[in-house]
Amino acid sequence: MNATLLLRDRSPRWPGLDRQVVVLAAQGYRPQEIAGIIGCSGEATRARLCRARGRLRIRLESAGMTA
């Protein structure tokens, strides 16, 4: 399954910005570009992306979908 489709399927219950930063990163946007899109600083965006990826990892592991 395509990673972006997997993210979209697994993310409806995520807080809006978490979903948005992870999907944008999966589509190839850099953290600084994502920051401009969501209106946060680059540092805040990198932190949000790190936390969101960690939560995604936990959800995927609990669903048995690890690589």
C-alpha positions as CSV (number, residue, x, y, z in Angstrom):
1,M,0.0,0.0,0.0
2,N,1.2,3.5,-0.8
3,A,2.6,5.3,2.3
4,T,0.5,8.4,1.7
5,L,-2.7,6.4,1.4
6,L,-1.8,4.5,4.5
7,L,-1.3,7.8,6.4
8,R,-4.7,9.1,5.1
9,D,-6.5,5.8,6.1
10,R,-4.9,5.8,9.6
11,S,-5.1,9.5,10.4
12,P,-8.8,10.6,10.5
13,R,-8.8,10.7,14.3
14,W,-5.5,12.7,14.6
15,P,-5.5,16.3,15.6
16,G,-5.6,18.3,12.3
17,L,-2.1,19.7,12.3
18,D,-0.5,16.4,13.2
19,R,-2.2,14.8,10.2
20,Q,-1.3,17.7,8.0
21,V,2.4,17.8,8.8
22,V,2.9,14.0,8.5
23,V,1.0,13.9,5.1
24,L,3.0,16.9,3.8
25,A,6.3,15.3,4.9
26,A,5.3,12.0,3.2
27,Q,4.6,14.0,0.0
28,G,8.1,15.3,0.1
29,Y,7.8,18.8,1.7
30,R,10.6,19.9,3.9
31,P,9.9,21.0,7.5
32,Q,10.6,24.7,6.6
33,E,8.1,24.5,3.7
34,I,5.6,22.8,6.0
35,A,6.1,25.6,8.5
36,G,5.2,28.2,5.9
37,I,2.1,26.2,5.0
38,I,0.8,25.8,8.5
39,G,2.0,29.1,9.9
40,C,4.4,27.9,12.6
41,S,8.1,28.4,13.1
42,G,10.5,25.8,11.5
43,E,11.5,24.6,15.0
44,A,7.9,24.2,16.1
45,T,7.1,22.3,12.9
46,R,10.0,20.0,13.3
47,A,9.0,19.2,16.9
48,R,5.4,18.6,15.9
49,L,6.5,16.4,13.0
50,C,8.7,14.3,15.4
51,R,5.9,13.9,17.9
52,A,3.3,13.0,15.2
53,R,5.7,10.5,13.6
54,G,6.2,8.9,17.1
55,R,2.4,8.6,17.6
56,L,2.0,7.2,14.1
57,R,4.7,4.6,14.8
58,I,2.9,3.5,18.0
59,R,-0.4,3.2,16.1
60,L,1.1,1.2,13.3
61,E,2.9,-1.1,15.7
62,S,-0.3,-1.7,17.7
63,A,-2.1,-2.5,14.5
64,G,0.7,-5.0,13.5
65,M,1.8,-2.8,10.6
66,T,5.5,-2.4,11.2
67,A,8.2,-2.8,8.6
